Structure formats: structure tokens, C-alpha cells
Amino acid sequence: MTTFKAAIDICGLAHKQAADYFGVSQATIKTWSSGKTPPPIYAWHMLASLLEQIMTVADRTSANLELSVMNRAEISVVKANDSSDELPGSAGDAASAMAIMMAIQANRKR
């Protein structure tokens, strides 16, 4: 796996979603992901910006989670939701997972 493929996975983007996000073809995403052609620097900047958005939404969501009163089923369906930060593709799912993990880490420190 290339670092670019790992980065789009971390941001929750499938190839089609990444293609839409970058405004390129799926074939281009595949060549970037396979390492055949390195992605342009603007793609890394866009991913860094997206990750920052994901982290911001996750942080806001985790601050509002009361894990001690939630059961496993409720925790499994937490949705990070922030209308001011519309996330592309499945990046919202990445933010949701990150929010749960951040809330668990915060509870461990208490």
C-alpha cells in the first residue's frame, strides 16, 4: 500500500469519492494509489485540509459523547454531524469513528 492510498483510506474516501473530491478520474486515483504516478502536491494539501476538517468534526462530536451512559449498540452508530463542515464521501464515517476513539481516550485519562 502506498502512503497516498493509506491517506485516502484514513480520510474515508473510496476511489470514486477521491476522484470526485480531487476532480480527476478514477483511473488517475488508481495510478496515484498504486504508486505508478506520484500524486501532485495539491492532492496532499487537499488531503491535509480534509483530515483537519475530519479532526475538527470528530473533536466536537467526542466532546458531546457520554460513553458511560451509552450501550455498545448506541456507540456503534454514533454519527459525527456538523452542518458547518460538510465532509465528502465517507469522510463523515471516518470522523464518527475518530470521535468514538477520542471520547474513549478522554475517559481513560479521567
Biopython code that builds the backbone (N, CA, C, O; Angstrom):
import numpy as np
from Bio.PDB.StructureBuilder import StructureBuilder

atoms = [
    (1, "MET", "N", (0.856, -1.180, 0.000)),
    (1, "MET", "CA", (0.000, 0.000, 0.000)),
    (1, "MET", "C", (0.898, 1.237, 0.000)),
    (1, "MET", "O", (1.883, 1.303, 0.735)),
    (2, "THR", "N", (0.551, 2.195, -0.818)),
    (2, "THR", "CA", (1.307, 3.445, -0.861)),
    (2, "THR", "C", (0.824, 4.376, 0.240)),
    (2, "THR", "O", (-0.254, 4.182, 0.801)),
    (3, "THR", "N", (1.625, 5.381, 0.544)),
    (3, "THR", "CA", (1.209, 6.361, 1.553)),
    (3, "THR", "C", (-0.014, 7.138, 1.067)),
    (3, "THR", "O", (-0.861, 7.520, 1.875)),
    (4, "PHE", "N", (-0.115, 7.372, -0.226)),
    (4, "PHE", "CA", (-1.298, 8.075, -0.735)),
    (4, "PHE", "C", (-2.551, 7.237, -0.529)),
    (4, "PHE", "O", (-3.579, 7.758, -0.098)),
    (5, "LYS", "N", (-2.475, 5.947, -0.833)),
    (5, "LYS", "CA", (-3.628, 5.056, -0.622)),
    (5, "LYS", "C", (-3.997, 5.032, 0.856)),
    (5, "LYS", "O", (-5.178, 5.085, 1.200)),
    (6, "ALA", "N", (-3.008, 4.953, 1.724)),
    (6, "ALA", "CA", (-3.271, 4.975, 3.165)),
    (6, "ALA", "C", (-3.941, 6.286, 3.573)),
    (6, "ALA", "O", (-4.855, 6.290, 4.398)),
    (7, "ALA", "N", (-3.488, 7.381, 3.002)),
    (7, "ALA", "CA", (-4.051, 8.691, 3.348)),
    (7, "ALA", "C", (-5.520, 8.816, 2.932)),
    (7, "ALA", "O", (-6.342, 9.328, 3.692)),
    (8, "ILE", "N", (-5.847, 8.344, 1.717)),
    (8, "ILE", "CA", (-7.253, 8.444, 1.316)),
    (8, "ILE", "C", (-8.115, 7.488, 2.145)),
    (8, "ILE", "O", (-9.278, 7.780, 2.420)),
    (9, "ASP", "N", (-7.543, 6.344, 2.542)),
    (9, "ASP", "CA", (-8.268, 5.422, 3.425)),
    (9, "ASP", "C", (-8.522, 6.067, 4.783)),
    (9, "ASP", "O", (-9.631, 5.981, 5.311)),
    (10, "ILE", "N", (-7.510, 6.707, 5.350)),
    (10, "ILE", "CA", (-7.662, 7.381, 6.643)),
    (10, "ILE", "C", (-8.767, 8.431, 6.569)),
    (10, "ILE", "O", (-9.522, 8.619, 7.523)),
    (11, "CYS", "N", (-8.852, 9.102, 5.441)),
    (11, "CYS", "CA", (-9.890, 10.132, 5.267)),
    (11, "CYS", "C", (-11.241, 9.541, 4.878)),
    (11, "CYS", "O", (-12.210, 10.278, 4.696)),
    (12, "GLY", "N", (-11.312, 8.226, 4.749)),
    (12, "GLY", "CA", (-12.587, 7.572, 4.484)),
    (12, "GLY", "C", (-13.063, 7.658, 3.048)),
    (12, "GLY", "O", (-14.259, 7.532, 2.783)),
    (13, "LEU", "N", (-12.148, 7.872, 2.120)),
    (13, "LEU", "CA", (-12.549, 8.032, 0.726)),
    (13, "LEU", "C", (-12.272, 6.771, -0.089)),
    (13, "LEU", "O", (-11.146, 6.276, -0.112)),
    (14, "ALA", "N", (-13.291, 6.262, -0.748)),
    (14, "ALA", "CA", (-13.130, 5.207, -1.744)),
    (14, "ALA", "C", (-12.576, 5.858, -3.013)),
    (14, "ALA", "O", (-12.543, 7.085, -3.111)),
    (15, "HIS", "N", (-12.149, 5.063, -3.973)),
    (15, "HIS", "CA", (-11.571, 5.625, -5.204)),
    (15, "HIS", "C", (-12.524, 6.597, -5.899)),
    (15, "HIS", "O", (-12.106, 7.675, -6.322)),
    (16, "LYS", "N", (-13.794, 6.230, -6.018)),
    (16, "LYS", "CA", (-14.754, 7.121, -6.695)),
    (16, "LYS", "C", (-14.904, 8.423, -5.924)),
    (16, "LYS", "O", (-14.920, 9.505, -6.510)),
    (17, "GLN", "N", (-15.014, 8.309, -4.604)),
    (17, "GLN", "CA", (-15.161, 9.510, -3.776)),
    (17, "GLN", "C", (-13.910, 10.391, -3.862)),
    (17, "GLN", "O", (-14.010, 11.617, -3.918)),
    (18, "ALA", "N", (-12.744, 9.762, -3.872)),
    (18, "ALA", "CA", (-11.497, 10.519, -4.007)),
    (18, "ALA", "C", (-11.435, 11.207, -5.368)),
    (18, "ALA", "O", (-11.020, 12.362, -5.467)),
    (19, "ALA", "N", (-11.849, 10.495, -6.415)),
    (19, "ALA", "CA", (-11.854, 11.090, -7.754)),
    (19, "ALA", "C", (-12.755, 12.319, -7.791)),
    (19, "ALA", "O", (-12.383, 13.353, -8.346)),
    (20, "ASP", "N", (-13.937, 12.202, -7.200)),
    (20, "ASP", "CA", (-14.858, 13.343, -7.142)),
    (20, "ASP", "C", (-14.244, 14.490, -6.337)),
    (20, "ASP", "O", (-14.315, 15.651, -6.740)),
    (21, "TYR", "N", (-13.644, 14.152, -5.201)),
    (21, "TYR", "CA", (-13.065, 15.165, -4.318)),
    (21, "TYR", "C", (-11.935, 15.927, -5.014)),
    (21, "TYR", "O", (-11.849, 17.150, -4.900)),
    (22, "PHE", "N", (-11.071, 15.208, -5.733)),
    (22, "PHE", "CA", (-9.939, 15.848, -6.408)),
    (22, "PHE", "C", (-10.283, 16.379, -7.795)),
    (22, "PHE", "O", (-9.507, 17.127, -8.388)),
    (23, "GLY", "N", (-11.444, 15.992, -8.311)),
    (23, "GLY", "CA", (-11.829, 16.437, -9.649)),
    (23, "GLY", "C", (-11.017, 15.762, -10.745)),
    (23, "GLY", "O", (-10.691, 16.375, -11.762)),
    (24, "VAL", "N", (-10.693, 14.481, -10.521)),
    (24, "VAL", "CA", (-9.933, 13.703, -11.509)),
    (24, "VAL", "C", (-10.684, 12.400, -11.768)),
    (24, "VAL", "O", (-11.704, 12.124, -11.137)),
    (25, "SER", "N", (-10.173, 11.610, -12.693)),
    (25, "SER", "CA", (-10.815, 10.331, -12.998)),
    (25, "SER", "C", (-10.436, 9.276, -11.962)),
    (25, "SER", "O", (-9.450, 9.421, -11.240)),
    (26, "GLN", "N", (-11.239, 8.214, -11.902)),
    (26, "GLN", "CA", (-10.908, 7.095, -11.028)),
    (26, "GLN", "C", (-9.601, 6.441, -11.466)),
    (26, "GLN", "O", (-8.835, 5.945, -10.639)),
    (27, "ALA", "N", (-9.359, 6.445, -12.759)),
    (27, "ALA", "CA", (-8.106, 5.869, -13.272)),
    (27, "ALA", "C", (-6.900, 6.636, -12.712)),
    (27, "ALA", "O", (-5.875, 6.039, -12.384)),
    (28, "THR", "N", (-7.033, 7.946, -12.610)),
    (28, "THR", "CA", (-5.951, 8.755, -12.041)),
    (28, "THR", "C", (-5.731, 8.396, -10.581)),
    (28, "THR", "O", (-4.590, 8.261, -10.140)),
    (29, "ILE", "N", (-6.808, 8.242, -9.833)),
    (29, "ILE", "CA", (-6.694, 7.859, -8.424)),
    (29, "ILE", "C", (-6.011, 6.499, -8.307)),
    (29, "ILE", "O", (-5.184, 6.289, -7.421)),
    (30, "LYS", "N", (-6.356, 5.587, -9.195)),
    (30, "LYS", "CA", (-5.732, 4.257, -9.161)),
    (30, "LYS", "C", (-4.232, 4.338, -9.433)),
    (30, "LYS", "O", (-3.451, 3.634, -8.793)),
    (31, "THR", "N", (-3.821, 5.185, -10.370)),
    (31, "THR", "CA", (-2.379, 5.297, -10.640)),
    (31, "THR", "C", (-1.656, 5.962, -9.473)),
    (31, "THR", "O", (-0.533, 5.582, -9.140)),
    (32, "TRP", "N", (-2.297, 6.955, -8.850)),
    (32, "TRP", "CA", (-1.698, 7.576, -7.673)),
    (32, "TRP", "C", (-1.618, 6.569, -6.520)),
    (32, "TRP", "O", (-0.611, 6.499, -5.816)),
    (33, "SER", "N", (-2.690, 5.793, -6.336)),
    (33, "SER", "CA", (-2.760, 4.837, -5.221)),
    (33, "SER", "C", (-1.796, 3.671, -5.393)),
    (33, "SER", "O", (-1.291, 3.127, -4.411)),
    (34, "SER", "N", (-1.546, 3.292, -6.624)),
    (34, "SER", "CA", (-0.661, 2.154, -6.883)),
    (34, "SER", "C", (0.810, 2.547, -6.842)),
    (34, "SER", "O", (1.686, 1.687, -6.747)),
    (35, "GLY", "N", (1.074, 3.836, -6.913)),
    (35, "GLY", "CA", (2.449, 4.310, -6.932)),
    (35, "GLY", "C", (3.035, 4.424, -8.325)),
    (35, "GLY", "O", (4.203, 4.776, -8.486)),
    (36, "LYS", "N", (2.215, 4.122, -9.346)),
    (36, "LYS", "CA", (2.715, 4.230, -10.733)),
    (36, "LYS", "C", (3.068, 5.667, -11.076)),
    (36, "LYS", "O", (4.053, 5.939, -11.762)),
    (37, "THR", "N", (2.237, 6.582, -10.581)),
    (37, "THR", "CA", (2.470, 8.008, -10.769)),
    (37, "THR", "C", (2.261, 8.677, -9.419)),
    (37, "THR", "O", (1.211, 8.493, -8.803)),
    (38, "PRO", "N", (3.220, 9.438, -8.950)),
    (38, "PRO", "CA", (3.012, 10.109, -7.664)),
    (38, "PRO", "C", (1.942, 11.196, -7.791)),
    (38, "PRO", "O", (1.869, 11.884, -8.810)),
    (39, "PRO", "N", (1.119, 11.346, -6.763)),
    (39, "PRO", "CA", (0.105, 12.398, -6.827)),
    (39, "PRO", "C", (0.759, 13.774, -6.761)),
    (39, "PRO", "O", (1.826, 13.932, -6.167)),
    (40, "PRO", "N", (0.121, 14.762, -7.368)),
    (40, "PRO", "CA", (0.669, 16.122, -7.292)),
    (40, "PRO", "C", (0.558, 16.659, -5.864)),
    (40, "PRO", "O", (-0.261, 16.190, -5.073)),
    (41, "ILE", "N", (1.363, 17.612, -5.561)),
    (41, "ILE", "CA", (1.405, 18.160, -4.203)),
    (41, "ILE", "C", (0.045, 18.739, -3.785)),
    (41, "ILE", "O", (-0.308, 18.699, -2.606)),
    (42, "TYR", "N", (-0.715, 19.277, -4.749)),
    (42, "TYR", "CA", (-2.023, 19.829, -4.386)),
    (42, "TYR", "C", (-2.926, 18.762, -3.791)),
    (42, "TYR", "O", (-3.765, 19.068, -2.944)),
    (43, "ALA", "N", (-2.767, 17.507, -4.223)),
    (43, "ALA", "CA", (-3.594, 16.424, -3.687)),
    (43, "ALA", "C", (-3.265, 16.208, -2.208)),
    (43, "ALA", "O", (-4.163, 15.980, -1.397)),
    (44, "TRP", "N", (-1.990, 16.280, -1.864)),
    (44, "TRP", "CA", (-1.600, 16.149, -0.455)),
    (44, "TRP", "C", (-2.138, 17.312, 0.374)),
    (44, "TRP", "O", (-2.574, 17.121, 1.509)),
    (45, "HIS", "N", (-2.107, 18.505, -0.190)),
    (45, "HIS", "CA", (-2.653, 19.668, 0.518)),
    (45, "HIS", "C", (-4.158, 19.514, 0.749)),
    (45, "HIS", "O", (-4.672, 19.848, 1.816)),
    (46, "MET", "N", (-4.851, 19.002, -0.268)),
    (46, "MET", "CA", (-6.299, 18.789, -0.127)),
    (46, "MET", "C", (-6.587, 17.730, 0.934)),
    (46, "MET", "O", (-7.517, 17.881, 1.726)),
    (47, "LEU", "N", (-5.789, 16.653, 0.954)),
    (47, "LEU", "CA", (-5.986, 15.611, 1.966)),
    (47, "LEU", "C", (-5.684, 16.139, 3.365)),
    (47, "LEU", "O", (-6.388, 15.812, 4.320)),
    (48, "ALA", "N", (-4.645, 16.950, 3.484)),
    (48, "ALA", "CA", (-4.319, 17.536, 4.792)),
    (48, "ALA", "C", (-5.459, 18.417, 5.278)),
    (48, "ALA", "O", (-5.798, 18.399, 6.461)),
    (49, "SER", "N", (-6.045, 19.180, 4.383)),
    (49, "SER", "CA", (-7.182, 20.030, 4.736)),
    (49, "SER", "C", (-8.391, 19.189, 5.140)),
    (49, "SER", "O", (-9.082, 19.500, 6.111)),
    (50, "LEU", "N", (-8.638, 18.121, 4.383)),
    (50, "LEU", "CA", (-9.757, 17.235, 4.699)),
    (50, "LEU", "C", (-9.550, 16.573, 6.055)),
    (50, "LEU", "O", (-10.486, 16.479, 6.848)),
    (51, "LEU", "N", (-8.331, 16.112, 6.326)),
    (51, "LEU", "CA", (-8.063, 15.487, 7.618)),
    (51, "LEU", "C", (-8.280, 16.478, 8.755)),
    (51, "LEU", "O", (-8.788, 16.110, 9.814)),
    (52, "GLU", "N", (-7.901, 17.713, 8.541)),
    (52, "GLU", "CA", (-8.134, 18.743, 9.567)),
    (52, "GLU", "C", (-9.634, 18.927, 9.812)),
    (52, "GLU", "O", (-10.065, 19.056, 10.957)),
    (53, "GLN", "N", (-10.426, 18.938, 8.740)),
    (53, "GLN", "CA", (-11.885, 19.035, 8.891)),
    (53, "GLN", "C", (-12.433, 17.830, 9.665)),
    (53, "GLN", "O", (-13.258, 17.983, 10.566)),
    (54, "ILE", "N", (-11.967, 16.642, 9.304)),
    (54, "ILE", "CA", (-12.412, 15.419, 9.972)),
    (54, "ILE", "C", (-12.096, 15.493, 11.456)),
    (54, "ILE", "O", (-12.936, 15.168, 12.295)),
    (55, "MET", "N", (-10.882, 15.923, 11.777)),
    (55, "MET", "CA", (-10.471, 16.009, 13.173)),
    (55, "MET", "C", (-11.285, 17.044, 13.949)),
    (55, "MET", "O", (-11.611, 16.834, 15.118)),
    (56, "THR", "N", (-11.609, 18.148, 13.304)),
    (56, "THR", "CA", (-12.416, 19.187, 13.950)),
    (56, "THR", "C", (-13.814, 18.663, 14.260)),
    (56, "THR", "O", (-14.321, 18.844, 15.367)),
    (57, "VAL", "N", (-14.435, 18.010, 13.275)),
    (57, "VAL", "CA", (-15.777, 17.453, 13.473)),
    (57, "VAL", "C", (-15.734, 16.354, 14.536)),
    (57, "VAL", "O", (-16.622, 16.279, 15.385)),
    (58, "ALA", "N", (-14.719, 15.512, 14.494)),
    (58, "ALA", "CA", (-14.574, 14.438, 15.476)),
    (58, "ALA", "C", (-14.396, 15.008, 16.875)),
    (58, "ALA", "O", (-14.979, 14.498, 17.832)),
    (59, "ASP", "N", (-13.603, 16.050, 17.000)),
    (59, "ASP", "CA", (-13.373, 16.671, 18.307)),
    (59, "ASP", "C", (-14.673, 17.240, 18.876)),
    (59, "ASP", "O", (-14.980, 17.039, 20.051)),
    (60, "ARG", "N", (-15.430, 17.946, 18.046)),
    (60, "ARG", "CA", (-16.719, 18.498, 18.502)),
    (60, "ARG", "C", (-17.682, 17.386, 18.915)),
    (60, "ARG", "O", (-18.379, 17.494, 19.924)),
    (61, "THR", "N", (-17.706, 16.321, 18.120)),
    (61, "THR", "CA", (-18.615, 15.206, 18.410)),
    (61, "THR", "C", (-18.192, 14.489, 19.683)),
    (61, "THR", "O", (-19.031, 14.184, 20.531)),
    (62, "SER", "N", (-16.917, 14.220, 19.823)),
    (62, "SER", "CA", (-16.441, 13.472, 21.000)),
    (62, "SER", "C", (-16.709, 14.238, 22.293)),
    (62, "SER", "O", (-16.963, 13.635, 23.336)),
    (63, "ALA", "N", (-16.650, 15.556, 22.221)),
    (63, "ALA", "CA", (-16.907, 16.376, 23.411)),
    (63, "ALA", "C", (-18.344, 16.224, 23.904)),
    (63, "ALA", "O", (-18.631, 16.470, 25.076)),
    (64, "ASN", "N", (-19.241, 15.820, 23.013)),
    (64, "ASN", "CA", (-20.652, 15.674, 23.378)),
    (64, "ASN", "C", (-21.066, 14.232, 23.654)),
    (64, "ASN", "O", (-22.235, 13.968, 23.935)),
    (65, "LEU", "N", (-20.130, 13.308, 23.576)),
    (65, "LEU", "CA", (-20.470, 11.905, 23.814)),
    (65, "LEU", "C", (-20.374, 11.570, 25.301)),
    (65, "LEU", "O", (-19.393, 11.907, 25.963)),
    (66, "GLU", "N", (-21.387, 10.917, 25.803)),
    (66, "GLU", "CA", (-21.396, 10.429, 27.188)),
    (66, "GLU", "C", (-21.320, 8.911, 27.123)),
    (66, "GLU", "O", (-22.329, 8.223, 27.276)),
    (67, "LEU", "N", (-20.125, 8.398, 26.896)),
    (67, "LEU", "CA", (-19.962, 6.959, 26.696)),
    (67, "LEU", "C", (-20.397, 6.141, 27.903)),
    (67, "LEU", "O", (-20.820, 4.995, 27.751)),
    (68, "SER", "N", (-20.300, 6.709, 29.092)),
    (68, "SER", "CA", (-20.639, 5.953, 30.304)),
    (68, "SER", "C", (-22.124, 5.604, 30.375)),
    (68, "SER", "O", (-22.514, 4.689, 31.100)),
    (69, "VAL", "N", (-22.951, 6.330, 29.626)),
    (69, "VAL", "CA", (-24.390, 6.038, 29.643)),
    (69, "VAL", "C", (-24.871, 5.440, 28.319)),
    (69, "VAL", "O", (-26.071, 5.258, 28.112)),
    (70, "MET", "N", (-23.938, 5.142, 27.438)),
    (70, "MET", "CA", (-24.291, 4.573, 26.137)),
    (70, "MET", "C", (-23.983, 3.078, 26.127)),
    (70, "MET", "O", (-22.987, 2.634, 26.699)),
    (71, "ASN", "N", (-24.850, 2.311, 25.470)),
    (71, "ASN", "CA", (-24.556, 0.881, 25.315)),
    (71, "ASN", "C", (-23.764, 0.670, 24.022)),
    (71, "ASN", "O", (-23.588, 1.599, 23.235)),
    (72, "ARG", "N", (-23.292, -0.551, 23.815)),
    (72, "ARG", "CA", (-22.464, -0.845, 22.639)),
    (72, "ARG", "C", (-23.180, -0.531, 21.335)),
    (72, "ARG", "O", (-22.568, -0.019, 20.398)),
    (73, "ALA", "N", (-24.468, -0.833, 21.268)),
    (73, "ALA", "CA", (-25.215, -0.577, 20.027)),
    (73, "ALA", "C", (-25.282, 0.927, 19.744)),
    (73, "ALA", "O", (-25.160, 1.341, 18.591)),
    (74, "GLU", "N", (-25.470, 1.733, 20.761)),
    (74, "GLU", "CA", (-25.533, 3.195, 20.574)),
    (74, "GLU", "C", (-24.172, 3.745, 20.147)),
    (74, "GLU", "O", (-24.089, 4.622, 19.287)),
    (75, "ILE", "N", (-23.123, 3.229, 20.748)),
    (75, "ILE", "CA", (-21.781, 3.691, 20.392)),
    (75, "ILE", "C", (-21.470, 3.335, 18.939)),
    (75, "ILE", "O", (-20.829, 4.111, 18.231)),
    (76, "SER", "N", (-21.922, 2.165, 18.497)),
    (76, "SER", "CA", (-21.631, 1.697, 17.142)),
    (76, "SER", "C", (-22.280, 2.529, 16.045)),
    (76, "SER", "O", (-21.859, 2.466, 14.890)),
    (77, "VAL", "N", (-23.298, 3.306, 16.392)),
    (77, "VAL", "CA", (-23.992, 4.094, 15.368)),
    (77, "VAL", "C", (-23.843, 5.603, 15.569)),
    (77, "VAL", "O", (-24.617, 6.384, 15.017)),
    (78, "VAL", "N", (-22.853, 6.008, 16.354)),
    (78, "VAL", "CA", (-22.591, 7.436, 16.528)),
    (78, "VAL", "C", (-22.295, 8.042, 15.162)),
    (78, "VAL", "O", (-21.534, 7.485, 14.371)),
    (79, "LYS", "N", (-22.901, 9.175, 14.903)),
    (79, "LYS", "CA", (-22.652, 9.884, 13.647)),
    (79, "LYS", "C", (-22.112, 11.275, 13.971)),
    (79, "LYS", "O", (-22.761, 12.067, 14.654)),
    (80, "ALA", "N", (-20.935, 11.549, 13.476)),
    (80, "ALA", "CA", (-20.385, 12.894, 13.601)),
    (80, "ALA", "C", (-21.182, 13.779, 12.662)),
    (80, "ALA", "O", (-21.273, 13.510, 11.464)),
    (81, "ASN", "N", (-21.745, 14.811, 13.201)),
    (81, "ASN", "CA", (-22.620, 15.652, 12.404)),
    (81, "ASN", "C", (-22.322, 17.103, 12.704)),
    (81, "ASN", "O", (-22.449, 17.559, 13.841)),
    (82, "ASP", "N", (-21.933, 17.802, 11.696)),
    (82, "ASP", "CA", (-21.654, 19.218, 11.844)),
    (82, "ASP", "C", (-21.967, 19.886, 10.524)),
    (82, "ASP", "O", (-21.203, 19.768, 9.566)),
    (83, "SER", "N", (-23.064, 20.572, 10.471)),
    (83, "SER", "CA", (-23.524, 21.138, 9.202)),
    (83, "SER", "C", (-22.570, 22.201, 8.659)),
    (83, "SER", "O", (-22.594, 22.487, 7.462)),
    (84, "SER", "N", (-21.735, 22.788, 9.510)),
    (84, "SER", "CA", (-20.817, 23.806, 9.008)),
    (84, "SER", "C", (-19.631, 23.184, 8.275)),
    (84, "SER", "O", (-18.941, 23.870, 7.521)),
    (85, "ASP", "N", (-19.392, 21.909, 8.487)),
    (85, "ASP", "CA", (-18.275, 21.213, 7.848)),
    (85, "ASP", "C", (-18.798, 20.018, 7.066)),
    (85, "ASP", "O", (-18.760, 18.890, 7.559)),
    (86, "GLU", "N", (-19.282, 20.251, 5.861)),
    (86, "GLU", "CA", (-19.781, 19.154, 5.036)),
    (86, "GLU", "C", (-18.603, 18.339, 4.534)),
    (86, "GLU", "O", (-17.739, 18.847, 3.818)),
    (87, "LEU", "N", (-18.577, 17.085, 4.913)),
    (87, "LEU", "CA", (-17.459, 16.216, 4.557)),
    (87, "LEU", "C", (-17.807, 15.374, 3.337)),
    (87, "LEU", "O", (-18.927, 14.874, 3.233)),
    (88, "PRO", "N", (-16.865, 15.209, 2.415)),
    (88, "PRO", "CA", (-17.135, 14.438, 1.194)),
    (88, "PRO", "C", (-17.134, 12.941, 1.440)),
    (88, "PRO", "O", (-16.508, 12.456, 2.383)),
    (89, "GLY", "N", (-17.837, 12.214, 0.591)),
    (89, "GLY", "CA", (-17.810, 10.753, 0.617)),
    (89, "GLY", "C", (-18.082, 10.183, 1.989)),
    (89, "GLY", "O", (-19.024, 10.587, 2.670)),
    (90, "SER", "N", (-17.256, 9.248, 2.384)),
    (90, "SER", "CA", (-17.406, 8.600, 3.690)),
    (90, "SER", "C", (-16.524, 9.231, 4.751)),
    (90, "SER", "O", (-16.263, 8.619, 5.787)),
    (91, "ALA", "N", (-16.069, 10.429, 4.506)),
    (91, "ALA", "CA", (-15.234, 11.117, 5.494)),
    (91, "ALA", "C", (-15.999, 11.348, 6.796)),
    (91, "ALA", "O", (-15.399, 11.403, 7.869)),
    (92, "GLY", "N", (-17.323, 11.482, 6.705)),
    (92, "GLY", "CA", (-18.142, 11.611, 7.917)),
    (92, "GLY", "C", (-18.063, 10.359, 8.773)),
    (92, "GLY", "O", (-18.066, 10.441, 10.001)),
    (93, "ASP", "N", (-17.993, 9.201, 8.130)),
    (93, "ASP", "CA", (-17.830, 7.947, 8.874)),
    (93, "ASP", "C", (-16.471, 7.907, 9.556)),
    (93, "ASP", "O", (-16.357, 7.433, 10.687)),
    (94, "ALA", "N", (-15.442, 8.398, 8.880)),
    (94, "ALA", "CA", (-14.111, 8.468, 9.484)),
    (94, "ALA", "C", (-14.147, 9.386, 10.699)),
    (94, "ALA", "O", (-13.540, 9.081, 11.725)),
    (95, "ALA", "N", (-14.854, 10.507, 10.590)),
    (95, "ALA", "CA", (-14.980, 11.437, 11.719)),
    (95, "ALA", "C", (-15.753, 10.793, 12.867)),
    (95, "ALA", "O", (-15.423, 11.011, 14.033)),
    (96, "SER", "N", (-16.768, 10.010, 12.549)),
    (96, "SER", "CA", (-17.541, 9.320, 13.589)),
    (96, "SER", "C", (-16.678, 8.340, 14.360)),
    (96, "SER", "O", (-16.698, 8.315, 15.591)),
    (97, "ALA", "N", (-15.919, 7.531, 13.632)),
    (97, "ALA", "CA", (-15.036, 6.558, 14.286)),
    (97, "ALA", "C", (-13.988, 7.266, 15.125)),
    (97, "ALA", "O", (-13.687, 6.842, 16.241)),
    (98, "MET", "N", (-13.433, 8.341, 14.592)),
    (98, "MET", "CA", (-12.428, 9.092, 15.324)),
    (98, "MET", "C", (-13.029, 9.700, 16.597)),
    (98, "MET", "O", (-12.378, 9.725, 17.642)),
    (99, "ALA", "N", (-14.258, 10.185, 16.510)),
    (99, "ALA", "CA", (-14.917, 10.778, 17.679)),
    (99, "ALA", "C", (-15.076, 9.755, 18.798)),
    (99, "ALA", "O", (-14.835, 10.064, 19.965)),
    (100, "ILE", "N", (-15.477, 8.546, 18.445)),
    (100, "ILE", "CA", (-15.642, 7.496, 19.456)),
    (100, "ILE", "C", (-14.297, 7.198, 20.119)),
    (100, "ILE", "O", (-14.207, 7.104, 21.343)),
    (101, "MET", "N", (-13.259, 7.050, 19.304)),
    (101, "MET", "CA", (-11.941, 6.737, 19.864)),
    (101, "MET", "C", (-11.412, 7.884, 20.718)),
    (101, "MET", "O", (-10.776, 7.647, 21.745)),
    (102, "MET", "N", (-11.667, 9.118, 20.306)),
    (102, "MET", "CA", (-11.232, 10.276, 21.093)),
    (102, "MET", "C", (-11.968, 10.319, 22.440)),
    (102, "MET", "O", (-11.369, 10.626, 23.471)),
    (103, "ALA", "N", (-13.258, 10.012, 22.419)),
    (103, "ALA", "CA", (-14.039, 10.007, 23.662)),
    (103, "ALA", "C", (-13.551, 8.906, 24.605)),
    (103, "ALA", "O", (-13.487, 9.110, 25.817)),
    (104, "ILE", "N", (-13.209, 7.751, 24.058)),
    (104, "ILE", "CA", (-12.684, 6.659, 24.883)),
    (104, "ILE", "C", (-11.351, 7.074, 25.505)),
    (104, "ILE", "O", (-11.119, 6.848, 26.692)),
    (105, "GLN", "N", (-10.483, 7.677, 24.707)),
    (105, "GLN", "CA", (-9.189, 8.140, 25.234)),
    (105, "GLN", "C", (-9.391, 9.182, 26.336)),
    (105, "GLN", "O", (-8.701, 9.147, 27.355)),
    (106, "ALA", "N", (-10.321, 10.099, 26.140)),
    (106, "ALA", "CA", (-10.587, 11.129, 27.151)),
    (106, "ALA", "C", (-11.089, 10.503, 28.447)),
    (106, "ALA", "O", (-10.713, 10.935, 29.537)),
    (107, "ASN", "N", (-11.948, 9.475, 28.326)),
    (107, "ASN", "CA", (-12.474, 8.803, 29.523)),
    (107, "ASN", "C", (-11.374, 8.052, 30.266)),
    (107, "ASN", "O", (-11.404, 7.964, 31.493)),
    (108, "ARG", "N", (-10.411, 7.514, 29.536)),
    (108, "ARG", "CA", (-9.297, 6.786, 30.166)),
    (108, "ARG", "C", (-8.435, 7.715, 31.008)),
    (108, "ARG", "O", (-7.866, 7.298, 32.017)),
    (109, "LYS", "N", (-8.340, 8.964, 30.598)),
    (109, "LYS", "CA", (-7.487, 9.925, 31.295)),
    (109, "LYS", "C", (-8.144, 10.488, 32.551)),
    (109, "LYS", "O", (-7.482, 11.129, 33.368)),
    (110, "ARG", "N", (-9.431, 10.251, 32.704)),
    (110, "ARG", "CA", (-10.152, 10.800, 33.872)),
    (110, "ARG", "C", (-9.936, 9.973, 35.095)),
    (110, "ARG", "O", (-10.467, 10.293, 36.159)),
]
sb = StructureBuilder()
sb.init_structure("model")
sb.init_model(0)
sb.init_chain("A")
sb.init_seg("    ")
for serial, (resi, resn, name, xyz) in enumerate(atoms, 1):
    if name == "N":
        sb.init_residue(resn, " ", resi, " ")
    sb.init_atom(name, np.array(xyz, "f"), 0.0, 1.0, " ", f" {name:<3s}", serial, name[0])
structure = sb.get_structure()
